Amino acid sequence: MTEEISELVKKEILKLIVIPGMEVNDIPDKVNDKYGTKLDTEQVMNILSDEYLKHNLDLGRRLCCRF
C-alpha cells in the first residue's frame, strides 16, 4: 500500500521530532489524531531517513573525520 503523504504532514513530523523527550513511537499517534492519517512508525522512520539523505546531514561528520 503506497500512500502519498502530504507536505503538511511531513512538516508536522519534523516539528515533533525536534521536541525534547518526544519518542519516535509517539509521533504517528499525534499525527494521526491531528490529521486523520493512518501512519505507522515505519512510515515515520522512512520520512525521517529521506529528509536525512535529502539534506545530507552527515556532511559535517564526514568532513570532521577525514582529519
MDAnalysis code that builds the backbone (N, CA, C; Angstrom):
import MDAnalysis as mda
import numpy as np

u = mda.Universe.empty(201, n_residues=67, atom_resindex=np.repeat(np.arange(67), 3), trajectory=True)
u.add_TopologyAttr("name", ["N", "CA", "C"] * 67)
u.add_TopologyAttr("resid", np.arange(1, 68))
u.add_TopologyAttr("resname", ["MET", "THR", "GLU", "GLU", "ILE", "SER", "GLU", "LEU", "VAL", "LYS", "LYS", "GLU", "ILE", "LEU", "LYS", "LEU", "ILE", "VAL", "ILE", "PRO", "GLY", "MET", "GLU", "VAL", "ASN", "ASP", "ILE", "PRO", "ASP", "LYS", "VAL", "ASN", "ASP", "LYS", "TYR", "GLY", "THR", "LYS", "LEU", "ASP", "THR", "GLU", "GLN", "VAL", "MET", "ASN", "ILE", "LEU", "SER", "ASP", "GLU", "TYR", "LEU", "LYS", "HIS", "ASN", "LEU", "ASP", "LEU", "GLY", "ARG", "ARG", "LEU", "CYS", "CYS", "ARG", "PHE"])
u.atoms.positions = np.array([
    [0.842, -1.183, 0.000],
    [0.000, 0.000, 0.000],
    [0.887, 1.246, 0.000],
    [1.029, 1.875, -1.141],
    [1.810, 3.093, -1.255],
    [0.874, 4.281, -1.136],
    [1.073, 5.041, -0.087],
    [0.203, 6.175, 0.174],
    [1.052, 7.449, 0.170],
    [0.629, 8.438, -0.595],
    [1.339, 9.705, -0.618],
    [1.056, 10.470, 0.674],
    [2.094, 10.980, 1.255],
    [1.970, 11.745, 2.489],
    [2.188, 13.208, 2.143],
    [1.269, 14.048, 2.573],
    [1.327, 15.461, 2.197],
    [2.503, 16.169, 2.871],
    [2.878, 17.277, 2.284],
    [3.971, 18.080, 2.835],
    [3.616, 18.621, 4.216],
    [2.344, 18.895, 4.437],
    [1.895, 19.384, 5.741],
    [2.149, 18.345, 6.830],
    [1.874, 17.091, 6.531],
    [2.108, 16.013, 7.494],
    [3.606, 15.823, 7.717],
    [4.392, 15.913, 6.650],
    [5.846, 15.785, 6.776],
    [6.411, 16.898, 7.658],
    [5.922, 18.117, 7.464],
    [6.392, 19.230, 8.289],
    [6.020, 19.029, 9.752],
    [4.840, 18.485, 9.995],
    [4.409, 18.210, 11.367],
    [5.310, 17.154, 12.012],
    [5.684, 16.146, 11.255],
    [6.578, 15.109, 11.772],
    [7.928, 15.715, 12.128],
    [8.444, 16.582, 11.264],
    [9.730, 17.219, 11.535],
    [9.652, 18.151, 12.741],
    [8.516, 18.810, 12.928],
    [8.334, 19.659, 14.116],
    [8.323, 18.817, 15.380],
    [7.651, 17.672, 15.321],
    [7.529, 16.830, 16.503],
    [8.845, 16.156, 16.878],
    [9.657, 15.800, 15.897],
    [10.885, 15.062, 16.187],
    [11.902, 15.922, 16.925],
    [11.842, 17.237, 16.784],
    [12.822, 18.099, 17.461],
    [12.412, 18.444, 18.889],
    [11.232, 18.044, 19.306],
    [10.794, 18.304, 20.676],
    [11.552, 17.369, 21.610],
    [12.243, 17.929, 22.610],
    [12.980, 17.078, 23.559],
    [12.031, 16.127, 24.281],
    [12.434, 14.872, 24.368],
    [11.635, 13.865, 25.046],
    [10.589, 13.205, 24.176],
    [10.439, 13.640, 22.942],
    [9.449, 13.046, 22.033],
    [10.005, 11.733, 21.487],
    [9.277, 10.669, 21.678],
    [9.671, 9.359, 21.167],
    [9.159, 9.198, 19.735],
    [9.927, 8.522, 18.898],
    [9.517, 8.279, 17.518],
    [8.226, 7.465, 17.499],
    [8.054, 6.599, 18.471],
    [6.843, 5.767, 18.527],
    [5.597, 6.576, 18.839],
    [5.740, 7.762, 19.441],
    [4.593, 8.602, 19.784],
    [4.146, 9.493, 18.624],
    [5.020, 9.720, 17.672],
    [4.724, 10.641, 16.566],
    [3.537, 10.176, 15.717],
    [3.462, 8.906, 15.312],
    [2.303, 8.502, 14.500],
    [0.971, 8.750, 15.202],
    [0.914, 8.514, 16.505],
    [-0.334, 8.734, 17.240],
    [-0.748, 10.195, 17.202],
    [0.207, 11.093, 17.424],
    [-0.100, 12.520, 17.428],
    [-0.511, 13.011, 16.047],
    [0.200, 12.572, 15.023],
    [-0.110, 12.995, 13.652],
    [-1.449, 12.411, 13.204],
    [-1.689, 11.154, 13.530],
    [-2.948, 10.519, 13.143],
    [-4.138, 11.205, 13.801],
    [-3.990, 11.592, 15.070],
    [-5.077, 12.287, 15.759],
    [-5.349, 13.653, 15.144],
    [-4.282, 14.354, 14.778],
    [-4.431, 15.726, 14.274],
    [-4.928, 15.771, 12.823],
    [-4.394, 14.890, 11.974],
    [-4.691, 14.965, 10.543],
    [-5.567, 13.826, 10.026],
    [-5.883, 12.863, 10.867],
    [-6.723, 11.757, 10.434],
    [-6.038, 10.818, 9.457],
    [-4.735, 10.706, 9.544],
    [-3.990, 9.797, 8.676],
    [-3.872, 8.433, 9.339],
    [-3.250, 7.502, 8.637],
    [-3.037, 6.168, 9.183],
    [-1.556, 5.813, 9.105],
    [-0.728, 6.670, 9.682],
    [0.712, 6.442, 9.674],
    [1.089, 5.410, 10.718],
    [2.204, 4.723, 10.458],
    [2.787, 3.875, 11.483],
    [4.247, 4.292, 11.663],
    [4.907, 3.680, 12.616],
    [6.278, 4.069, 12.949],
    [7.221, 3.862, 11.773],
    [7.004, 2.831, 10.996],
    [7.877, 2.561, 9.849],
    [7.796, 3.683, 8.815],
    [6.596, 4.187, 8.553],
    [6.445, 5.287, 7.600],
    [7.110, 6.557, 8.122],
    [6.986, 6.812, 9.418],
    [7.638, 7.979, 10.011],
    [9.151, 7.857, 9.872],
    [9.694, 6.679, 10.137],
    [11.135, 6.468, 10.003],
    [11.584, 6.636, 8.555],
    [10.772, 6.214, 7.593],
    [11.107, 6.412, 6.177],
    [11.153, 7.889, 5.825],
    [10.195, 8.660, 6.336],
    [10.178, 10.102, 6.080],
    [11.416, 10.756, 6.682],
    [11.748, 10.386, 7.899],
    [12.916, 10.966, 8.560],
    [14.209, 10.585, 7.845],
    [14.318, 9.348, 7.389],
    [15.533, 8.941, 6.680],
    [15.631, 9.626, 5.323],
    [14.496, 9.828, 4.641],
    [14.511, 10.560, 3.370],
    [14.988, 11.995, 3.570],
    [14.501, 12.647, 4.613],
    [14.932, 14.018, 4.901],
    [16.412, 14.048, 5.251],
    [16.867, 13.062, 5.991],
    [18.279, 12.973, 6.366],
    [19.156, 12.873, 5.121],
    [18.752, 12.004, 4.198],
    [19.539, 11.828, 2.984],
    [19.410, 13.016, 2.042],
    [18.218, 13.610, 1.979],
    [17.993, 14.732, 1.073],
    [18.846, 15.944, 1.458],
    [18.971, 16.190, 2.744],
    [19.708, 17.364, 3.206],
    [21.143, 17.053, 3.580],
    [21.555, 15.788, 3.400],
    [22.939, 15.374, 3.641],
    [23.419, 15.848, 5.012],
    [22.681, 15.504, 6.033],
    [23.002, 15.950, 7.379],
    [24.263, 15.308, 7.928],
    [24.805, 14.344, 7.238],
    [26.003, 13.651, 7.681],
    [27.275, 14.351, 7.201],
    [27.158, 15.395, 6.421],
    [28.310, 16.059, 5.814],
    [29.303, 16.543, 6.855],
    [28.844, 17.159, 7.924],
    [29.751, 17.677, 8.946],
    [30.580, 16.590, 9.585],
    [29.990, 15.449, 9.862],
    [30.711, 14.357, 10.490],
    [31.761, 13.808, 9.536],
    [31.435, 13.679, 8.273],
    [32.399, 13.129, 7.324],
    [33.577, 14.080, 7.142],
    [33.329, 15.364, 7.107],
    [34.422, 16.318, 6.979],
    [35.314, 16.294, 8.208],
    [34.704, 16.163, 9.366],
    [35.433, 16.154, 10.622],
    [36.308, 14.912, 10.730],
    [35.821, 13.791, 10.302],
    [36.537, 12.527, 10.482],
    [37.645, 12.311, 9.474],
    [37.758, 13.156, 8.479],
    [38.833, 12.997, 7.498],
    [40.189, 13.364, 8.089],
    [40.208, 14.184, 9.110],
    [41.469, 14.657, 9.673],
    [41.877, 13.860, 10.878],
])
